[in-house]
């Protein structure tokens, strides 16, 4: 009997490894059920689901040129139409809850909002700039902000090192 992709067969579990189980099909042909194809839920240990000598229904999912046969137990099980995720229309999903902030970004702070438009210093990235602001004005504002940040960083690091010019002996 020729084994074709998509056919469902009965087989006997002849070997169990940490990555799956070997199933003996008709005529001494053996295929592998990978651990990801054993059950719909997460399978940590194959031995929790299968034992040597178990008779299982498998579906052939691939046949390599060199004769290796890939099998699936979870695809061989017929699922009801309601449980299949592809048969459910996308509109039947429950609506997503609206975000109200309150996360670690400080969404409930006054004048706050989400953390996407603020940096760690509380300054807003998307300041409404005047439409007629020239490049020189923008550059000047950037340099001023940059100098403020650098001086603040220097103050913090100097205080942790013991002040200005403190030498260690």
JOMO-V375773 format. One record per residue. RES is the residue in one small letter. SS is DSSP state (H for helix, E for strand, - for the rest). Layout:
# JOMO-V375773
res->RES ss->SS
res->RES ss->SS
This chain:
# JOMO-V375773
res->x ss->-
res->x ss->-
res->x ss->-
res->x ss->-
res->x ss->-
res->x ss->-
res->x ss->-
res->x ss->E
res->x ss->E
res->x ss->E
res->x ss->E
res->x ss->E
res->x ss->E
res->x ss->E
res->x ss->E
res->x ss->E
res->x ss->E
res->x ss->-
res->x ss->-
res->x ss->E
res->x ss->E
res->x ss->E
res->x ss->E
res->x ss->E
res->x ss->-
res->x ss->H
res->x ss->H
res->x ss->H
res->x ss->-
res->x ss->E
res->x ss->E
res->x ss->E
res->x ss->E
res->x ss->E
res->x ss->H
res->x ss->H
res->x ss->H
res->x ss->-
res->x ss->-
res->x ss->-
res->x ss->-
res->x ss->-
res->x ss->-
res->x ss->-
res->x ss->-
res->x ss->H
res->x ss->H
res->x ss->H
res->x ss->-
res->x ss->-
res->x ss->-
res->x ss->-
res->x ss->-
res->x ss->-
res->x ss->E
res->x ss->E
res->x ss->E
res->x ss->E
res->x ss->E
res->x ss->E
res->x ss->E
res->x ss->E
res->x ss->E
res->x ss->-
res->x ss->-
res->x ss->-
res->x ss->-
res->x ss->-
res->x ss->E
res->x ss->E
res->x ss->E
res->x ss->E
res->x ss->-
res->x ss->-
res->x ss->-
res->x ss->-
res->x ss->-
res->x ss->-
res->x ss->-
res->x ss->-
res->x ss->-
res->x ss->-
res->x ss->-
res->x ss->-
res->x ss->H
res->x ss->H
res->x ss->H
res->x ss->-
res->x ss->-
res->x ss->H
res->x ss->H
res->x ss->H
res->x ss->-
res->x ss->-
res->x ss->-
res->x ss->-
res->x ss->-
res->x ss->-
res->x ss->-
res->x ss->-
res->x ss->-
res->x ss->-
res->x ss->-
res->x ss->-
res->x ss->-
res->x ss->-
res->x ss->-
res->x ss->-
res->x ss->-
res->x ss->-
res->x ss->-
res->x ss->-
res->x ss->-
res->x ss->-
res->x ss->H
res->x ss->H
res->x ss->H
res->x ss->E
res->x ss->-
res->x ss->-
res->x ss->-
res->x ss->-
res->x ss->-
res->x ss->E
res->x ss->-
res->x ss->-
res->x ss->-
res->x ss->-
res->x ss->-
res->x ss->-
res->x ss->-
res->x ss->-
res->x ss->-
res->x ss->-
res->x ss->H
res->x ss->H
res->x ss->H
res->x ss->H
res->x ss->H
res->x ss->H
res->x ss->H
res->x ss->H
res->x ss->H
res->x ss->H
res->x ss->H
res->x ss->H
res->x ss->H
res->x ss->H
res->x ss->H
res->x ss->H
res->x ss->H
res->x ss->H
res->x ss->H
res->x ss->H
res->x ss->H
res->x ss->H
res->x ss->H
res->x ss->H
res->x ss->H
res->x ss->H
res->x ss->H
res->x ss->-
res->x ss->-
res->x ss->-
res->x ss->-
res->x ss->-
res->x ss->-
res->x ss->-
res->x ss->-
